[in-house]
Amino acid sequence: MAALAWLLIPLVAAIGAGLWGGWANRNRKARGDGPELDGYARFREAMEKKSSSRT
C-alpha cells in the first residue's frame, strides 16, 4: 500500500502541472506591440540626439 501512495504523488503532480500549463497558456486579450514600439522609438530618438550633439 505504501508503494501505491508513492506512485500517486507523481501522478498528482503531473495532473497539477497539466492544469497549471493549461491555465498559463490560456487565451488572453492581445495587447499588441504598440507600447514596446513607442518605447523603442523614444530610445532611438534619444540616441540620435546624443550622437548629433557630440559632433
mmCIF entry with sequence, helices, sheets and N, C-alpha, C, O atoms, coordinates in Angstrom:
data_MODEL
# 
_entry.id   MODEL 
# 
_entity.id                         1 
_entity.type                       polymer 
_entity.pdbx_number_of_molecules   1 
# 
_entity_poly.entity_id                      1 
_entity_poly.type                           'polypeptide(L)' 
_entity_poly.nstd_linkage                   no 
_entity_poly.nstd_monomer                   no 
_entity_poly.pdbx_seq_one_letter_code       MAALAWLLIPLVAAIGAGLWGGWANRNRKARGDGPELDGYARFREAMEKKSSSRT 
_entity_poly.pdbx_seq_one_letter_code_can   MAALAWLLIPLVAAIGAGLWGGWANRNRKARGDGPELDGYARFREAMEKKSSSRT 
_entity_poly.pdbx_strand_id                 A 
# 
loop_
_entity_poly_seq.entity_id 
_entity_poly_seq.num 
_entity_poly_seq.mon_id 
_entity_poly_seq.hetero 
1 1  MET n 
1 2  ALA n 
1 3  ALA n 
1 4  LEU n 
1 5  ALA n 
1 6  TRP n 
1 7  LEU n 
1 8  LEU n 
1 9  ILE n 
1 10 PRO n 
1 11 LEU n 
1 12 VAL n 
1 13 ALA n 
1 14 ALA n 
1 15 ILE n 
1 16 GLY n 
1 17 ALA n 
1 18 GLY n 
1 19 LEU n 
1 20 TRP n 
1 21 GLY n 
1 22 GLY n 
1 23 TRP n 
1 24 ALA n 
1 25 ASN n 
1 26 ARG n 
1 27 ASN n 
1 28 ARG n 
1 29 LYS n 
1 30 ALA n 
1 31 ARG n 
1 32 GLY n 
1 33 ASP n 
1 34 GLY n 
1 35 PRO n 
1 36 GLU n 
1 37 LEU n 
1 38 ASP n 
1 39 GLY n 
1 40 TYR n 
1 41 ALA n 
1 42 ARG n 
1 43 PHE n 
1 44 ARG n 
1 45 GLU n 
1 46 ALA n 
1 47 MET n 
1 48 GLU n 
1 49 LYS n 
1 50 LYS n 
1 51 SER n 
1 52 SER n 
1 53 SER n 
1 54 ARG n 
1 55 THR n 
# 
_struct_asym.id          A 
_struct_asym.entity_id   1 
# 
loop_
_struct_conf.conf_type_id 
_struct_conf.id 
_struct_conf.pdbx_PDB_helix_id 
_struct_conf.beg_label_comp_id 
_struct_conf.beg_label_asym_id 
_struct_conf.beg_label_seq_id 
_struct_conf.pdbx_beg_PDB_ins_code 
_struct_conf.end_label_comp_id 
_struct_conf.end_label_asym_id 
_struct_conf.end_label_seq_id 
_struct_conf.pdbx_end_PDB_ins_code 
_struct_conf.beg_auth_comp_id 
_struct_conf.beg_auth_asym_id 
_struct_conf.beg_auth_seq_id 
_struct_conf.end_auth_comp_id 
_struct_conf.end_auth_asym_id 
_struct_conf.end_auth_seq_id 
_struct_conf.pdbx_PDB_helix_class 
_struct_conf.details 
_struct_conf.pdbx_PDB_helix_length 
HELX_P HELX_P1 AA1 ALA A 2  ? ALA A 24 ? ALA A 2  ALA A 24 1 ? 23 
HELX_P HELX_P2 AA2 GLY A 34 ? ARG A 54 ? GLY A 34 ARG A 54 1 ? 21 
# 
_struct_conf_type.id          HELX_P 
_struct_conf_type.criteria    ? 
_struct_conf_type.reference   ? 
# 
loop_
_atom_site.group_PDB 
_atom_site.id 
_atom_site.type_symbol 
_atom_site.label_atom_id 
_atom_site.label_alt_id 
_atom_site.label_comp_id 
_atom_site.label_asym_id 
_atom_site.label_entity_id 
_atom_site.label_seq_id 
_atom_site.pdbx_PDB_ins_code 
_atom_site.Cartn_x 
_atom_site.Cartn_y 
_atom_site.Cartn_z 
_atom_site.occupancy 
_atom_site.B_iso_or_equiv 
_atom_site.pdbx_formal_charge 
_atom_site.auth_seq_id 
_atom_site.auth_comp_id 
_atom_site.auth_asym_id 
_atom_site.auth_atom_id 
_atom_site.pdbx_PDB_model_num 
ATOM 1   N N  . MET A 1 1  ? 0.814  -1.194 0.000   1.00 0.00 ? 1  MET A N  1 
ATOM 2   C CA . MET A 1 1  ? 0.000  0.000  0.000   1.00 0.00 ? 1  MET A CA 1 
ATOM 3   C C  . MET A 1 1  ? 0.863  1.266  0.000   1.00 0.00 ? 1  MET A C  1 
ATOM 4   O O  . MET A 1 1  ? 0.501  2.271  -0.612  1.00 0.00 ? 1  MET A O  1 
ATOM 5   N N  . ALA A 1 2  ? 2.001  1.210  0.687   1.00 0.00 ? 2  ALA A N  1 
ATOM 6   C CA . ALA A 1 2  ? 2.887  2.369  0.731   1.00 0.00 ? 2  ALA A CA 1 
ATOM 7   C C  . ALA A 1 2  ? 3.475  2.665  -0.646  1.00 0.00 ? 2  ALA A C  1 
ATOM 8   O O  . ALA A 1 2  ? 3.681  3.824  -1.005  1.00 0.00 ? 2  ALA A O  1 
ATOM 9   N N  . ALA A 1 3  ? 3.745  1.595  -1.421  1.00 0.00 ? 3  ALA A N  1 
ATOM 10  C CA . ALA A 1 3  ? 4.270  1.805  -2.772  1.00 0.00 ? 3  ALA A CA 1 
ATOM 11  C C  . ALA A 1 3  ? 3.228  2.489  -3.653  1.00 0.00 ? 3  ALA A C  1 
ATOM 12  O O  . ALA A 1 3  ? 3.580  3.302  -4.509  1.00 0.00 ? 3  ALA A O  1 
ATOM 13  N N  . LEU A 1 4  ? 1.972  2.174  -3.457  1.00 0.00 ? 4  LEU A N  1 
ATOM 14  C CA . LEU A 1 4  ? 0.900  2.811  -4.219  1.00 0.00 ? 4  LEU A CA 1 
ATOM 15  C C  . LEU A 1 4  ? 0.807  4.297  -3.884  1.00 0.00 ? 4  LEU A C  1 
ATOM 16  O O  . LEU A 1 4  ? 0.549  5.123  -4.759  1.00 0.00 ? 4  LEU A O  1 
ATOM 17  N N  . ALA A 1 5  ? 1.016  4.627  -2.625  1.00 0.00 ? 5  ALA A N  1 
ATOM 18  C CA . ALA A 1 5  ? 0.997  6.037  -2.220  1.00 0.00 ? 5  ALA A CA 1 
ATOM 19  C C  . ALA A 1 5  ? 2.146  6.796  -2.889  1.00 0.00 ? 5  ALA A C  1 
ATOM 20  O O  . ALA A 1 5  ? 1.963  7.936  -3.315  1.00 0.00 ? 5  ALA A O  1 
ATOM 21  N N  . TRP A 1 6  ? 3.333  6.172  -2.985  1.00 0.00 ? 6  TRP A N  1 
ATOM 22  C CA . TRP A 1 6  ? 4.465  6.826  -3.638  1.00 0.00 ? 6  TRP A CA 1 
ATOM 23  C C  . TRP A 1 6  ? 4.237  6.979  -5.135  1.00 0.00 ? 6  TRP A C  1 
ATOM 24  O O  . TRP A 1 6  ? 4.801  7.889  -5.743  1.00 0.00 ? 6  TRP A O  1 
ATOM 25  N N  . LEU A 1 7  ? 3.443  6.132  -5.739  1.00 0.00 ? 7  LEU A N  1 
ATOM 26  C CA . LEU A 1 7  ? 3.116  6.276  -7.163  1.00 0.00 ? 7  LEU A CA 1 
ATOM 27  C C  . LEU A 1 7  ? 2.052  7.351  -7.392  1.00 0.00 ? 7  LEU A C  1 
ATOM 28  O O  . LEU A 1 7  ? 1.987  7.945  -8.469  1.00 0.00 ? 7  LEU A O  1 
ATOM 29  N N  . LEU A 1 8  ? 1.232  7.597  -6.392  1.00 0.00 ? 8  LEU A N  1 
ATOM 30  C CA . LEU A 1 8  ? 0.205  8.631  -6.530  1.00 0.00 ? 8  LEU A CA 1 
ATOM 31  C C  . LEU A 1 8  ? 0.786  10.040 -6.497  1.00 0.00 ? 8  LEU A C  1 
ATOM 32  O O  . LEU A 1 8  ? 0.232  10.953 -7.108  1.00 0.00 ? 8  LEU A O  1 
ATOM 33  N N  . ILE A 1 9  ? 1.896  10.222 -5.789  1.00 0.00 ? 9  ILE A N  1 
ATOM 34  C CA . ILE A 1 9  ? 2.500  11.557 -5.682  1.00 0.00 ? 9  ILE A CA 1 
ATOM 35  C C  . ILE A 1 9  ? 2.904  12.098 -7.055  1.00 0.00 ? 9  ILE A C  1 
ATOM 36  O O  . ILE A 1 9  ? 2.525  13.226 -7.370  1.00 0.00 ? 9  ILE A O  1 
ATOM 37  N N  . PRO A 1 10 ? 3.648  11.366 -7.892  1.00 0.00 ? 10 PRO A N  1 
ATOM 38  C CA . PRO A 1 10 ? 3.971  11.899 -9.215  1.00 0.00 ? 10 PRO A CA 1 
ATOM 39  C C  . PRO A 1 10 ? 2.741  12.051 -10.112 1.00 0.00 ? 10 PRO A C  1 
ATOM 40  O O  . PRO A 1 10 ? 2.688  12.948 -10.954 1.00 0.00 ? 10 PRO A O  1 
ATOM 41  N N  . LEU A 1 11 ? 1.761  11.177 -9.930  1.00 0.00 ? 11 LEU A N  1 
ATOM 42  C CA . LEU A 1 11 ? 0.537  11.285 -10.721 1.00 0.00 ? 11 LEU A CA 1 
ATOM 43  C C  . LEU A 1 11 ? -0.207 12.579 -10.400 1.00 0.00 ? 11 LEU A C  1 
ATOM 44  O O  . LEU A 1 11 ? -0.651 13.289 -11.303 1.00 0.00 ? 11 LEU A O  1 
ATOM 45  N N  . VAL A 1 12 ? -0.336 12.874 -9.133  1.00 0.00 ? 12 VAL A N  1 
ATOM 46  C CA . VAL A 1 12 ? -0.995 14.122 -8.728  1.00 0.00 ? 12 VAL A CA 1 
ATOM 47  C C  . VAL A 1 12 ? -0.173 15.329 -9.191  1.00 0.00 ? 12 VAL A C  1 
ATOM 48  O O  . VAL A 1 12 ? -0.737 16.337 -9.617  1.00 0.00 ? 12 VAL A O  1 
ATOM 49  N N  . ALA A 1 13 ? 1.143  15.230 -9.110  1.00 0.00 ? 13 ALA A N  1 
ATOM 50  C CA . ALA A 1 13 ? 1.999  16.328 -9.573  1.00 0.00 ? 13 ALA A CA 1 
ATOM 51  C C  . ALA A 1 13 ? 1.859  16.538 -11.080 1.00 0.00 ? 13 ALA A C  1 
ATOM 52  O O  . ALA A 1 13 ? 1.826  17.680 -11.539 1.00 0.00 ? 13 ALA A O  1 
ATOM 53  N N  . ALA A 1 14 ? 1.776  15.469 -11.849 1.00 0.00 ? 14 ALA A N  1 
ATOM 54  C CA . ALA A 1 14 ? 1.621  15.584 -13.297 1.00 0.00 ? 14 ALA A CA 1 
ATOM 55  C C  . ALA A 1 14 ? 0.269  16.201 -13.656 1.00 0.00 ? 14 ALA A C  1 
ATOM 56  O O  . ALA A 1 14 ? 0.179  17.027 -14.565 1.00 0.00 ? 14 ALA A O  1 
ATOM 57  N N  . ILE A 1 15 ? -0.764 15.803 -12.949 1.00 0.00 ? 15 ILE A N  1 
ATOM 58  C CA . ILE A 1 15 ? -2.087 16.392 -13.202 1.00 0.00 ? 15 ILE A CA 1 
ATOM 59  C C  . ILE A 1 15 ? -2.076 17.875 -12.849 1.00 0.00 ? 15 ILE A C  1 
ATOM 60  O O  . ILE A 1 15 ? -2.619 18.701 -13.583 1.00 0.00 ? 15 ILE A O  1 
ATOM 61  N N  . GLY A 1 16 ? -1.458 18.201 -11.726 1.00 0.00 ? 16 GLY A N  1 
ATOM 62  C CA . GLY A 1 16 ? -1.350 19.609 -11.333 1.00 0.00 ? 16 GLY A CA 1 
ATOM 63  C C  . GLY A 1 16 ? -0.544 20.420 -12.335 1.00 0.00 ? 16 GLY A C  1 
ATOM 64  O O  . GLY A 1 16 ? -0.894 21.560 -12.639 1.00 0.00 ? 16 GLY A O  1 
ATOM 65  N N  . ALA A 1 17 ? 0.533  19.840 -12.849 1.00 0.00 ? 17 ALA A N  1 
ATOM 66  C CA . ALA A 1 17 ? 1.342  20.546 -13.853 1.00 0.00 ? 17 ALA A CA 1 
ATOM 67  C C  . ALA A 1 17 ? 0.558  20.745 -15.136 1.00 0.00 ? 17 ALA A C  1 
ATOM 68  O O  . ALA A 1 17 ? 0.664  21.796 -15.768 1.00 0.00 ? 17 ALA A O  1 
ATOM 69  N N  . GLY A 1 18 ? -0.224 19.757 -15.529 1.00 0.00 ? 18 GLY A N  1 
ATOM 70  C CA . GLY A 1 18 ? -1.048 19.898 -16.730 1.00 0.00 ? 18 GLY A CA 1 
ATOM 71  C C  . GLY A 1 18 ? -2.105 20.973 -16.569 1.00 0.00 ? 18 GLY A C  1 
ATOM 72  O O  . GLY A 1 18 ? -2.349 21.751 -17.491 1.00 0.00 ? 18 GLY A O  1 
ATOM 73  N N  . LEU A 1 19 ? -2.736 21.021 -15.398 1.00 0.00 ? 19 LEU A N  1 
ATOM 74  C CA . LEU A 1 19 ? -3.736 22.073 -15.146 1.00 0.00 ? 19 LEU A CA 1 
ATOM 75  C C  . LEU A 1 19 ? -3.099 23.452 -15.144 1.00 0.00 ? 19 LEU A C  1 
ATOM 76  O O  . LEU A 1 19 ? -3.647 24.393 -15.717 1.00 0.00 ? 19 LEU A O  1 
ATOM 77  N N  . TRP A 1 20 ? -1.939 23.577 -14.500 1.00 0.00 ? 20 TRP A N  1 
ATOM 78  C CA . TRP A 1 20 ? -1.256 24.863 -14.465 1.00 0.00 ? 20 TRP A CA 1 
ATOM 79  C C  . TRP A 1 20 ? -0.814 25.283 -15.872 1.00 0.00 ? 20 TRP A C  1 
ATOM 80  O O  . TRP A 1 20 ? -0.930 26.453 -16.236 1.00 0.00 ? 20 TRP A O  1 
ATOM 81  N N  . GLY A 1 21 ? -0.310 24.332 -16.655 1.00 0.00 ? 21 GLY A N  1 
ATOM 82  C CA . GLY A 1 21 ? 0.112  24.651 -18.026 1.00 0.00 ? 21 GLY A CA 1 
ATOM 83  C C  . GLY A 1 21 ? -1.053 25.111 -18.882 1.00 0.00 ? 21 GLY A C  1 
ATOM 84  O O  . GLY A 1 21 ? -0.915 26.035 -19.683 1.00 0.00 ? 21 GLY A O  1 
ATOM 85  N N  . GLY A 1 22 ? -2.184 24.477 -18.717 1.00 0.00 ? 22 GLY A N  1 
ATOM 86  C CA . GLY A 1 22 ? -3.370 24.912 -19.463 1.00 0.00 ? 22 GLY A CA 1 
ATOM 87  C C  . GLY A 1 22 ? -3.823 26.293 -19.039 1.00 0.00 ? 22 GLY A C  1 
ATOM 88  O O  . GLY A 1 22 ? -4.238 27.097 -19.874 1.00 0.00 ? 22 GLY A O  1 
ATOM 89  N N  . TRP A 1 23 ? -3.747 26.577 -17.744 1.00 0.00 ? 23 TRP A N  1 
ATOM 90  C CA . TRP A 1 23 ? -4.144 27.892 -17.262 1.00 0.00 ? 23 TRP A CA 1 
ATOM 91  C C  . TRP A 1 23 ? -3.151 28.966 -17.725 1.00 0.00 ? 23 TRP A C  1 
ATOM 92  O O  . TRP A 1 23 ? -3.559 30.067 -18.095 1.00 0.00 ? 23 TRP A O  1 
ATOM 93  N N  . ALA A 1 24 ? -1.865 28.653 -17.707 1.00 0.00 ? 24 ALA A N  1 
ATOM 94  C CA . ALA A 1 24 ? -0.847 29.634 -18.087 1.00 0.00 ? 24 ALA A CA 1 
ATOM 95  C C  . ALA A 1 24 ? -0.903 29.954 -19.577 1.00 0.00 ? 24 ALA A C  1 
ATOM 96  O O  . ALA A 1 24 ? -0.549 31.064 -19.975 1.00 0.00 ? 24 ALA A O  1 
ATOM 97  N N  . ASN A 1 25 ? -1.336 29.015 -20.402 1.00 0.00 ? 25 ASN A N  1 
ATOM 98  C CA . ASN A 1 25 ? -1.378 29.229 -21.845 1.00 0.00 ? 25 ASN A CA 1 
ATOM 99  C C  . ASN A 1 25 ? -2.765 29.585 -22.354 1.00 0.00 ? 25 ASN A C  1 
ATOM 100 O O  . ASN A 1 25 ? -3.025 29.497 -23.554 1.00 0.00 ? 25 ASN A O  1 
ATOM 101 N N  . ARG A 1 26 ? -3.649 29.984 -21.465 1.00 0.00 ? 26 ARG A N  1 
ATOM 102 C CA . ARG A 1 26 ? -5.000 30.321 -21.909 1.00 0.00 ? 26 ARG A CA 1 
ATOM 103 C C  . ARG A 1 26 ? -4.957 31.558 -22.798 1.00 0.00 ? 26 ARG A C  1 
ATOM 104 O O  . ARG A 1 26 ? -4.012 32.345 -22.752 1.00 0.00 ? 26 ARG A O  1 
ATOM 105 N N  . ASN A 1 27 ? -5.978 31.707 -23.590 1.00 0.00 ? 27 ASN A N  1 
ATOM 106 C CA . ASN A 1 27 ? -6.048 32.855 -24.496 1.00 0.00 ? 27 ASN A CA 1 
ATOM 107 C C  . ASN A 1 27 ? -6.323 34.114 -23.689 1.00 0.00 ? 27 ASN A C  1 
ATOM 108 O O  . ASN A 1 27 ? -7.260 34.177 -22.893 1.00 0.00 ? 27 ASN A O  1 
ATOM 109 N N  . ARG A 1 28 ? -5.505 35.084 -23.911 1.00 0.00 ? 28 ARG A N  1 
ATOM 110 C CA . ARG A 1 28 ? -5.685 36.369 -23.255 1.00 0.00 ? 28 ARG A CA 1 
ATOM 111 C C  . ARG A 1 28 ? -5.920 37.420 -24.318 1.00 0.00 ? 28 ARG A C  1 
ATOM 112 O O  . ARG A 1 28 ? -5.644 37.210 -25.499 1.00 0.00 ? 28 ARG A O  1 
ATOM 113 N N  . LYS A 1 29 ? -6.424 38.536 -23.885 1.00 0.00 ? 29 LYS A N  1 
ATOM 114 C CA . LYS A 1 29 ? -6.637 39.635 -24.819 1.00 0.00 ? 29 LYS A CA 1 
ATOM 115 C C  . LYS A 1 29 ? -5.270 40.131 -25.297 1.00 0.00 ? 29 LYS A C  1 
ATOM 116 O O  . LYS A 1 29 ? -4.420 40.506 -24.489 1.00 0.00 ? 29 LYS A O  1 
ATOM 117 N N  . ALA A 1 30 ? -5.071 40.130 -26.593 1.00 0.00 ? 30 ALA A N  1 
ATOM 118 C CA . ALA A 1 30 ? -3.779 40.539 -27.158 1.00 0.00 ? 30 ALA A CA 1 
ATOM 119 C C  . ALA A 1 30 ? -3.582 42.036 -26.942 1.00 0.00 ? 30 ALA A C  1 
ATOM 120 O O  . ALA A 1 30 ? -4.454 42.850 -27.247 1.00 0.00 ? 30 ALA A O  1 
ATOM 121 N N  . ARG A 1 31 ? -2.418 42.371 -26.412 1.00 0.00 ? 31 ARG A N  1 
ATOM 122 C CA . ARG A 1 31 ? -2.110 43.771 -26.142 1.00 0.00 ? 31 ARG A CA 1 
ATOM 123 C C  . ARG A 1 31 ? -1.482 44.437 -27.346 1.00 0.00 ? 31 ARG A C  1 
ATOM 124 O O  . ARG A 1 31 ? -1.632 45.643 -27.537 1.00 0.00 ? 31 ARG A O  1 
ATOM 125 N N  . GLY A 1 32 ? -0.795 43.682 -28.144 1.00 0.00 ? 32 GLY A N  1 
ATOM 126 C CA . GLY A 1 32 ? -0.144 44.259 -29.310 1.00 0.00 ? 32 GLY A CA 1 
ATOM 127 C C  . GLY A 1 32 ? 1.246  44.774 -28.984 1.00 0.00 ? 32 GLY A C  1 
ATOM 128 O O  . GLY A 1 32 ? 1.701  44.701 -27.843 1.00 0.00 ? 32 GLY A O  1 
ATOM 129 N N  . ASP A 1 33 ? 1.901  45.286 -29.986 1.00 0.00 ? 33 ASP A N  1 
ATOM 130 C CA . ASP A 1 33 ? 3.274  45.755 -29.838 1.00 0.00 ? 33 ASP A CA 1 
ATOM 131 C C  . ASP A 1 33 ? 3.369  47.271 -29.702 1.00 0.00 ? 33 ASP A C  1 
ATOM 132 O O  . ASP A 1 33 ? 4.473  47.815 -29.695 1.00 0.00 ? 33 ASP A O  1 
ATOM 133 N N  . GLY A 1 34 ? 2.257  47.952 -29.595 1.00 0.00 ? 34 GLY A N  1 
ATOM 134 C CA . GLY A 1 34 ? 2.256  49.409 -29.548 1.00 0.00 ? 34 GLY A CA 1 
ATOM 135 C C  . GLY A 1 34 ? 3.155  50.005 -28.496 1.00 0.00 ? 34 GLY A C  1 
ATOM 136 O O  . GLY A 1 34 ? 4.039  50.790 -28.840 1.00 0.00 ? 34 GLY A O  1 
ATOM 137 N N  . PRO A 1 35 ? 2.978  49.671 -27.214 1.00 0.00 ? 35 PRO A N  1 
ATOM 138 C CA . PRO A 1 35 ? 3.812  50.290 -26.176 1.00 0.00 ? 35 PRO A CA 1 
ATOM 139 C C  . PRO A 1 35 ? 5.304  49.979 -26.341 1.00 0.00 ? 35 PRO A C  1 
ATOM 140 O O  . PRO A 1 35 ? 6.149  50.839 -26.090 1.00 0.00 ? 35 PRO A O  1 
ATOM 141 N N  . GLU A 1 36 ? 5.623  48.770 -26.757 1.00 0.00 ? 36 GLU A N  1 
ATOM 142 C CA . GLU A 1 36 ? 7.029  48.411 -26.928 1.00 0.00 ? 36 GLU A CA 1 
ATOM 143 C C  . GLU A 1 36 ? 7.652  49.194 -28.080 1.00 0.00 ? 36 GLU A C  1 
ATOM 144 O O  . GLU A 1 36 ? 8.788  49.657 -27.978 1.00 0.00 ? 36 GLU A O  1 
ATOM 145 N N  . LEU A 1 37 ? 6.912  49.338 -29.169 1.00 0.00 ? 37 LEU A N  1 
ATOM 146 C CA . LEU A 1 37 ? 7.445  50.083 -30.309 1.00 0.00 ? 37 LEU A CA 1 
ATOM 147 C C  . LEU A 1 37 ? 7.574  51.570 -29.997 1.00 0.00 ? 37 LEU A C  1 
ATOM 148 O O  . LEU A 1 37 ? 8.508  52.223 -30.464 1.00 0.00 ? 37 LEU A O  1 
ATOM 149 N N  . ASP A 1 38 ? 6.643  52.108 -29.211 1.00 0.00 ? 38 ASP A N  1 
ATOM 150 C CA . ASP A 1 38 ? 6.751  53.513 -28.809 1.00 0.00 ? 38 ASP A CA 1 
ATOM 151 C C  . ASP A 1 38 ? 7.998  53.735 -27.958 1.00 0.00 ? 38 ASP A C  1 
ATOM 152 O O  . ASP A 1 38 ? 8.708  54.726 -28.131 1.00 0.00 ? 38 ASP A O  1 
ATOM 153 N N  . GLY A 1 39 ? 8.256  52.813 -27.047 1.00 0.00 ? 39 GLY A N  1 
ATOM 154 C CA . GLY A 1 39 ? 9.450  52.932 -26.210 1.00 0.00 ? 39 GLY A CA 1 
ATOM 155 C C  . GLY A 1 39 ? 10.724 52.838 -27.026 1.00 0.00 ? 39 GLY A C  1 
ATOM 156 O O  . GLY A 1 39 ? 11.688 53.558 -26.767 1.00 0.00 ? 39 GLY A O  1 
ATOM 157 N N  . TYR A 1 40 ? 10.730 51.952 -28.009 1.00 0.00 ? 40 TYR A N  1 
ATOM 158 C CA . TYR A 1 40 ? 11.905 51.819 -28.870 1.00 0.00 ? 40 TYR A CA 1 
ATOM 159 C C  . TYR A 1 40 ? 12.113 53.095 -29.698 1.00 0.00 ? 40 TYR A C  1 
ATOM 160 O O  . TYR A 1 40 ? 13.249 53.521 -29.904 1.00 0.00 ? 40 TYR A O  1 
ATOM 161 N N  . ALA A 1 41 ? 11.030 53.696 -30.166 1.00 0.00 ? 41 ALA A N  1 
ATOM 162 C CA . ALA A 1 41 ? 11.155 54.937 -30.939 1.00 0.00 ? 41 ALA A CA 1 
ATOM 163 C C  . ALA A 1 41 ? 11.728 56.054 -30.067 1.00 0.00 ? 41 ALA A C  1 
ATOM 164 O O  . ALA A 1 41 ? 12.570 56.827 -30.524 1.00 0.00 ? 41 ALA A O  1 
ATOM 165 N N  . ARG A 1 42 ? 11.282 56.142 -28.825 1.00 0.00 ? 42 ARG A N  1 
ATOM 166 C CA . ARG A 1 42 ? 11.836 57.160 -27.915 1.00 0.00 ? 42 ARG A CA 1 
ATOM 167 C C  . ARG A 1 42 ? 13.316 56.903 -27.647 1.00 0.00 ? 42 ARG A C  1 
ATOM 168 O O  . ARG A 1 42 ? 14.110 57.840 -27.575 1.00 0.00 ? 42 ARG A O  1 
ATOM 169 N N  . PHE A 1 43 ? 13.682 55.639 -27.502 1.00 0.00 ? 43 PHE A N  1 
ATOM 170 C CA . PHE A 1 43 ? 15.081 55.289 -27.281 1.00 0.00 ? 43 PHE A CA 1 
ATOM 171 C C  . PHE A 1 43 ? 15.932 55.705 -28.477 1.00 0.00 ? 43 PHE A C  1 
ATOM 172 O O  . PHE A 1 43 ? 17.001 56.290 -28.303 1.00 0.00 ? 43 PHE A O  1 
ATOM 173 N N  . ARG A 1 44 ? 15.467 55.408 -29.682 1.00 0.00 ? 44 ARG A N  1 
ATOM 174 C CA . ARG A 1 44 ? 16.230 55.770 -30.878 1.00 0.00 ? 44 ARG A CA 1 
ATOM 175 C C  . ARG A 1 44 ? 16.374 57.282 -31.001 1.00 0.00 ? 44 ARG A C  1 
ATOM 176 O O  . ARG A 1 44 ? 17.448 57.777 -31.342 1.00 0.00 ? 44 ARG A O  1 
ATOM 177 N N  . GLU A 1 45 ? 15.304 58.016 -30.726 1.00 0.00 ? 45 GLU A N  1 
ATOM 178 C CA . GLU A 1 45 ? 15.379 59.480 -30.791 1.00 0.00 ? 45 GLU A CA 1 
ATOM 179 C C  . GLU A 1 45 ? 16.397 60.018 -29.791 1.00 0.00 ? 45 GLU A C  1 
ATOM 180 O O  . GLU A 1 45 ? 17.167 60.924 -30.105 1.00 0.00 ? 45 GLU A O  1 
ATOM 181 N N  . ALA A 1 46 ? 16.394 59.453 -28.585 1.00 0.00 ? 46 ALA A N  1 
ATOM 182 C CA . ALA A 1 46 ? 17.349 59.901 -27.573 1.00 0.00 ? 46 ALA A CA 1 
ATOM 183 C C  . ALA A 1 46 ? 18.779 59.600 -27.998 1.00 0.00 ? 46 ALA A C  1 
ATOM 184 O O  . ALA A 1 46 ? 19.666 60.426 -27.782 1.00 0.00 ? 46 ALA A O  1 
ATOM 185 N N  . MET A 1 47 ? 19.022 58.446 -28.593 1.00 0.00 ? 47 MET A N  1 
ATOM 186 C CA . MET A 1 47 ? 20.367 58.100 -29.039 1.00 0.00 ? 47 MET A CA 1 
ATOM 187 C C  . MET A 1 47 ? 20.806 58.992 -30.207 1.00 0.00 ? 47 MET A C  1 
ATOM 188 O O  . MET A 1 47 ? 21.974 59.371 -30.295 1.00 0.00 ? 47 MET A O  1 
ATOM 189 N N  . GLU A 1 48 ? 19.875 59.323 -31.096 1.00 0.00 ? 48 GLU A N  1 
ATOM 190 C CA . GLU A 1 48 ? 20.232 60.200 -32.221 1.00 0.00 ? 48 GLU A CA 1 
ATOM 191 C C  . GLU A 1 48 ? 20.568 61.603 -31.718 1.00 0.00 ? 48 GLU A C  1 
ATOM 192 O O  . GLU A 1 48 ? 21.511 62.225 -32.209 1.00 0.00 ? 48 GLU A O  1 
ATOM 193 N N  . LYS A 1 49 ? 19.821 62.097 -30.762 1.00 0.00 ? 49 LYS A N  1 
ATOM 194 C CA . LYS A 1 49 ? 20.104 63.430 -30.210 1.00 0.00 ? 49 LYS A CA 1 
ATOM 195 C C  . LYS A 1 49 ? 21.459 63.444 -29.510 1.00 0.00 ? 49 LYS A C  1 
ATOM 196 O O  . LYS A 1 49 ? 22.216 64.407 -29.633 1.00 0.00 ? 49 LYS A O  1 
ATOM 197 N N  . LYS A 1 50 ? 21.758 62.390 -28.786 1.00 0.00 ? 50 LYS A N  1 
ATOM 198 C CA . LYS A 1 50 ? 23.015 62.310 -28.059 1.00 0.00 ? 50 LYS A CA 1 
ATOM 199 C C  . LYS A 1 50 ? 24.194 62.265 -29.010 1.00 0.00 ? 50 LYS A C  1 
ATOM 200 O O  . LYS A 1 50 ? 25.193 62.947 -28.780 1.00 0.00 ? 50 LYS A O  1 
ATOM 201 N N  . SER A 1 51 ? 24.103 61.471 -30.084 1.00 0.00 ? 51 SER A N  1 
ATOM 202 C CA . SER A 1 51 ? 25.230 61.351 -31.010 1.00 0.00 ? 51 SER A CA 1 
ATOM 203 C C  . SER A 1 51 ? 25.377 62.613 -31.863 1.00 0.00 ? 51 SER A C  1 
ATOM 204 O O  . SER A 1 51 ? 26.503 62.960 -32.220 1.00 0.00 ? 51 SER A O  1 
ATOM 205 N N  . SER A 1 52 ? 24.306 63.306 -32.202 1.00 0.00 ? 52 SER A N  1 
ATOM 206 C CA . SER A 1 52 ? 24.426 64.502 -33.021 1.00 0.00 ? 52 SER A CA 1 
ATOM 207 C C  . SER A 1 52 ? 24.938 65.687 -32.197 1.00 0.00 ? 52 SER A C  1 
ATOM 208 O O  . SER A 1 52 ? 25.541 66.599 -32.761 1.00 0.00 ? 52 SER A O  1 
ATOM 209 N N  . SER A 1 53 ? 24.719 65.697 -30.903 1.00 0.00 ? 53 SER A N  1 
ATOM 210 C CA . SER A 1 53 ? 25.223 66.806 -30.074 1.00 0.00 ? 53 SER A CA 1 
ATOM 211 C C  . SER A 1 53 ? 26.708 66.678 -29.799 1.00 0.00 ? 53 SER A C  1 
ATOM 212 O O  . SER A 1 53 ? 27.346 67.666 -29.435 1.00 0.00 ? 53 SER A O  1 
ATOM 213 N N  . ARG A 1 54 ? 27.281 65.484 -29.963 1.00 0.00 ? 54 ARG A N  1 
ATOM 214 C CA . ARG A 1 54 ? 28.716 65.280 -29.728 1.00 0.00 ? 54 ARG A CA 1 
ATOM 215 C C  . ARG A 1 54 ? 29.554 65.798 -30.886 1.00 0.00 ? 54 ARG A C  1 
ATOM 216 O O  . ARG A 1 54 ? 30.664 66.282 -30.661 1.00 0.00 ? 54 ARG A O  1 
ATOM 217 N N  . THR A 1 55 ? 29.069 65.714 -32.099 1.00 0.00 ? 55 THR A N  1 
ATOM 218 C CA . THR A 1 55 ? 29.882 66.082 -33.256 1.00 0.00 ? 55 THR A CA 1 
ATOM 219 C C  . THR A 1 55 ? 29.826 67.531 -33.572 1.00 0.00 ? 55 THR A C  1 
ATOM 220 O O  . THR A 1 55 ? 30.464 67.981 -34.524 1.00 0.00 ? 55 THR A O  1 
# 
